[in-house]
Amino acid sequence: MTRAVLWACLPWVAILLGSMALLWFLARLNHARFQWRRLLLLHADEGGSAQALSFVLTLPIFVWVMMFIVQVSQLMIATIAVNYAAFAAARSAIVWIPANIAGIETENCIAEYWLDPNTQNLVPVLDPSDPNFGPAQGGDTYLVNATPSDPKYAKIQMAAALALMGVSPSRDLGLPVPQEGESAQGVLTTAYDALAPNSLAPQAVGRRLNNKLAYALANTDVAVSVFHPGSEPPLLNYDSPPYPAEFIPGQEIGWQDAITVTVTYQMALLPGAGRLLSVGNANIKTDGEQEPTRKGMKVYKYQLSASATLGNEGEKSVAPYVYND
């Protein structure tokens, strides 16, 4: 994870250093020198109209470069947060996927999946009469098709959104907290009241937390994939043995399969300099609609993405191959 964060932040470090070099060049161009004594006497100085004109001409560029440096610093922090969100979501996946949630999704089952067409999948031979029957080299990658209505996927997405609340805007953008986030909303409010019982503005802080949670949930996409080794029977449905009756094809994954979670986050940028980093002028969308928010605010965004892979901790295993004598 540390190496992935360093590689992800490397371009932003280069941009930050370049911006600081540009800022230094502007200061040298104006022959700027920092002198405390002259700064204290500045209010009584009536000369230097030529320098004042050059200062007025370069001030907008100076302010823009300063805002750009602040924006790049925020993007570096957000990059670290997205990498941590991917790890938190993967950790949630290996904990919740083996669980049985009220019979809705049983052990080692999650929504449905299919083979990833963009990867090289080596499906083992399933015909016992074939001489190549049995384990194969490599493995298969499956894409999980899940929505927030699926309880296990909702837990995974919530873990990512909670990790990204720190880099989400706290101002009111008119985004409501969805139904799957109401429980987390109550937990956050209770935790804050317990940690700061003497706070002078509990309602204001509560609203800011709700705004952060609403934005994180609306702008965080989570994709889950599973790598199943070819040394075990495939996870696809087929009609011949030795699949056991208790196995649920199309939903159940193998014991200790590698689960990869990819988190994609739309970071809100600052106005001004941040607009140059935005892919497009995107309004905050609610419920997938193309209408602006009730506040009429436009938010420029920059997409950040990170992935993390952890091994499934389920105990229920796919039945091993059975060879004929």
Buried (B, 14 or more C-beta within 10 A) or exposed (E): EEEBBEEBBEEBEEBBEEBEEBBEEBBEEBEBEEEEEEEEEEEEEEEEEEEEEEEEEBEEEBEBBEBBBBBBEBBBBBBBBBBBBBBBBBBBBBBBBBBEBEEEBBBBBBBBBEBBEEBEBEBBEBEBEEEEBBBBEBBBBBBBBBEBEBBBBBBBBBBBBBBBBEBBBBEBBBBEBBEBBEEBBEEBBEEBEEEEEEEEEBEEBBBBBBBBBBBBBBBBEBBBBBBBBBBBBBBBEEEEEEBEEEBBEBBBBBBBBBBBBBBBBBBBBBEEBBEEBBEEEBBBBBEEEEEBBEEEBBBBBBEBBBBBBBEBBBEBEBEEBEEEE
